[in-house]
Amino acid sequence: MRALCSWLAFVALTAPSASFGDSMALGQEYARVTRNRRYVFVMLPPPGGHGKLSSKYRFSGLYRNDGSTKPLWTVDWFAADVDISSDGKHLVVWNWLPRLGDRRETVVLAFYQNGKEIKRYRVLDLVEDNVRLPPSVSHYDWLQQKAFDDQKGRWLARVGSRAGPQYVFDVQTGDLLQGKLPKR
């Protein structure tokens, strides 16, 4: 038994560090090319971070997908994931794993035009009973399904559970097209 405990302690101390629970790798740079391949949206890491994209682009924002490094428009925030329309003007930012302590007021969906926010939705705007959202160790899952229909300019979200409400939003305005938001 003593040998087993010593071996386990050795393995725990010498093994490469691992990520436990549902911790997220924050600040990862990325690029999203529009469906028609005309534009690329670049998201750079927060200050202090760097990577391949940071060595080419100076700002987070939209660029022509022709090697250009002059932005068409920029943003001064970081988002873990976005959907960008082929017109190069409209962007949907969605916070897919908000932290547990921020349940009601957290912005989980925002619509942008040319880098400027035009509409936003908080958890309490979309979910009737946010206490029942599936939690993880440090986050909760409000979004069960999402789909971006670039051709129709629609963004679909199913919230809560698989049987939860489904909403369809206009990507150009952020307005709700289908579904009924909870009354507050």
Secondary structure as the mmCIF struct_conf table of DSSP 4:
data_model
#
loop_
_struct_conf.conf_type_id
_struct_conf.id
_struct_conf.beg_label_comp_id
_struct_conf.beg_label_asym_id
_struct_conf.beg_label_seq_id
_struct_conf.end_label_comp_id
_struct_conf.end_label_asym_id
_struct_conf.end_label_seq_id
HELX_RH_AL_P HELX_RH_AL_P1 ARG A 2 THR A 14
BEND BEND1 ALA A 15 ALA A 15
HELX_LH_PP_P HELX_LH_PP_P1 PRO A 16 SER A 17
TURN_TY1_P TURN_TY1_P1 GLY A 21 ASP A 22
TURN_TY1_P TURN_TY1_P2 LEU A 26 GLY A 27
STRN STRN1 TYR A 30 VAL A 33
TURN_TY1_P TURN_TY1_P3 ARG A 35 ASN A 36
BEND BEND2 ARG A 37 ARG A 38
STRN STRN2 TYR A 39 MET A 43
HELX_LH_PP_P HELX_LH_PP_P2 LEU A 44 PRO A 45
BEND BEND3 PRO A 46 PRO A 46
TURN_TY1_P TURN_TY1_P4 PRO A 47 GLY A 48
HELX_RH_AL_P HELX_RH_AL_P2 LYS A 52 LYS A 56
BEND BEND4 ARG A 58 PHE A 59
STRN STRN3 SER A 60 ARG A 64
BEND BEND5 ASN A 65 GLY A 67
BEND BEND6 LYS A 70 LYS A 70
BEND BEND7 LEU A 72 LEU A 72
STRN STRN4 TRP A 73 VAL A 75
BEND BEND8 ASP A 76 TRP A 77
BEND BEND9 ALA A 80 ALA A 80
STRN STRN5 VAL A 82 ILE A 84
TURN_TY1_P TURN_TY1_P5 SER A 86 ASP A 87
BEND BEND10 GLY A 88 LYS A 89
STRN STRN6 HIS A 90 TRP A 94
BEND BEND11 TRP A 96 LEU A 97
STRN STRN7 ARG A 99 ARG A 99
HELX_RH_3T_P HELX_RH_3T_P1 LEU A 100 ASP A 102
TURN_TY1_P TURN_TY1_P6 ARG A 103 GLU A 105
STRN STRN8 VAL A 107 GLN A 113
TURN_TY1_P TURN_TY1_P7 ASN A 114 GLY A 115
STRN STRN9 LYS A 116 ARG A 122
HELX_RH_AL_P HELX_RH_AL_P3 VAL A 123 LEU A 126
BEND BEND12 GLU A 128 GLU A 128
HELX_RH_3T_P HELX_RH_3T_P2 ASN A 130 ARG A 132
BEND BEND13 LEU A 133 LEU A 133
HELX_LH_PP_P HELX_LH_PP_P3 PRO A 134 PRO A 134
STRN STRN10 PRO A 135 PRO A 135
BEND BEND14 VAL A 137 SER A 138
STRN STRN11 HIS A 139 TYR A 140
STRN STRN12 LEU A 143 ASP A 149
TURN_TY1_P TURN_TY1_P8 ASP A 150 GLY A 153
STRN STRN13 ARG A 154 VAL A 159
BEND BEND15 GLY A 160 SER A 161
TURN_TY1_P TURN_TY1_P9 ARG A 162 ALA A 163
BEND BEND16 GLY A 164 GLY A 164
STRN STRN14 GLN A 166 ASP A 170
TURN_TY1_P TURN_TY1_P10 VAL A 171 THR A 173
STRN STRN15 LEU A 176 GLN A 178
BEND BEND17 GLY A 179 GLY A 179
HELX_LH_PP_P HELX_LH_PP_P4 LEU A 181 LYS A 183
#
